[in-house]
Amino acid sequence: MMSRKGFDLLRRLIPLEQGQIPMSYPAMKTVPVTDLRTRQPEIFEDLKEAPVLLTRQGHGAGVLVHPDEWNQLIEDVKAYRRQARIERARRDLDAGNAYTFEQVQAMLEADGLLP
């Protein structure tokens, strides 16, 4: 299952519309892209605490995330997808939309894919 932290981060990083700034992350700093040149060390230090929203002309342009948090987010998304596949498979089984091993074996044999 997806961790609460991973889910919260995922929700915060998905904008509602193209270019819309995600506002549900209270600790996320907002930094103009032009500040990256002069404040890079400070901005990268801030990543240890929370993602940093980059803006261009007042609109969201990107989000910087610490690599550890990014890796955790990716793992959480993978776990969420696995769980979703399992739940779909269970619903299919409950609805009778499944084949037994013997049925699959017979179909493969009929197609000449098994000896």
C-alpha positions in Angstrom: 0.0 0.0 0.0 1.1 3.6 -0.5 2.4 5.3 2.6 0.5 8.3 3.9 3.5 10.6 3.2 3.8 9.3 -0.4 0.1 9.8 -1.0 0.1 13.3 0.4 3.1 14.2 -1.7 1.5 12.7 -4.8 -1.7 14.7 -4.2 0.3 17.9 -3.7 2.4 17.5 -6.8 -0.4 16.8 -9.2 -1.8 20.2 -10.4 -5.5 20.5 -11.1 -4.9 22.2 -14.4 -1.9 22.9 -16.7 0.3 25.5 -15.0 -1.8 25.7 -11.9 0.2 26.0 -8.7 -0.5 23.2 -6.2 -1.5 25.0 -3.0 -2.2 22.1 -0.7 1.4 21.7 0.5 1.7 24.3 3.3 5.4 24.0 3.7 6.3 24.1 0.0 8.5 27.1 -0.7 7.9 29.0 -4.0 11.0 30.2 -5.8 11.3 32.0 -9.1 13.3 30.0 -11.7 15.7 33.0 -12.0 16.7 32.6 -8.3 18.3 29.2 -9.0 21.4 31.0 -10.2 22.0 33.0 -7.1 20.4 30.9 -4.4 21.2 27.3 -5.6 22.9 26.1 -2.3 20.1 27.5 -0.2 17.4 26.0 -2.4 19.0 22.6 -2.4 19.3 22.7 1.4 15.5 23.5 1.5 14.8 20.3 -0.4 15.8 18.3 2.8 12.6 19.8 4.4 10.1 19.9 1.6 9.7 20.1 -2.2 10.3 23.5 -3.8 7.9 24.9 -6.3 9.7 26.7 -9.2 7.7 29.5 -10.9 8.1 31.4 -14.1 6.2 34.6 -14.6 4.1 33.8 -11.5 3.0 30.4 -12.8 4.1 26.9 -11.7 7.0 25.7 -13.9 8.3 22.7 -12.0 8.9 21.1 -8.6 12.2 20.2 -7.1 12.1 17.1 -4.9 14.9 15.6 -2.7 16.1 12.3 -4.3 15.2 10.3 -1.2 11.7 11.6 -1.2 11.4 11.1 -5.0 12.6 7.5 -4.7 10.0 6.9 -1.9 7.3 8.4 -4.0 8.1 6.1 -6.9 8.1 3.1 -4.6 4.8 4.2 -3.2 3.3 4.6 -6.7 4.5 1.1 -7.7 2.9 -0.3 -4.5 -0.3 1.5 -5.2 -0.4 0.2 -8.8 0.3 -3.4 -7.6 -2.6 -3.0 -5.0 -4.9 -1.7 -7.7 -4.1 -4.7 -10.0 -4.8 -7.1 -7.1 -8.1 -5.4 -6.4 -9.1 -5.5 -10.1 -8.2 -9.2 -10.2 -10.2 -9.9 -7.1 -13.2 -8.1 -8.6 -12.8 -10.2 -11.8 -12.7 -13.4 -9.8 -15.8 -12.4 -7.8 -17.6 -11.6 -11.1 -16.6 -14.9 -12.6 -14.4 -13.3 -15.2 -11.5 -15.8 -14.8 -10.3 -19.1 -16.2 -9.1 -22.1 -14.2 -5.7 -23.5 -14.7 -7.2 -26.4 -16.5 -9.2 -24.1 -18.9 -6.0 -22.1 -19.7 -4.1 -25.3 -20.3 -6.8 -26.7 -22.6 -6.9 -23.4 -24.6 -3.1 -23.4 -25.0 -3.1 -27.0 -26.1 -5.9 -26.3 -28.6 -3.8 -23.4 -30.1 -0.8 -25.7 -30.3 1.1 -23.8 -27.8 1.5 -26.7 -25.4 2.4 -30.3 -26.3 
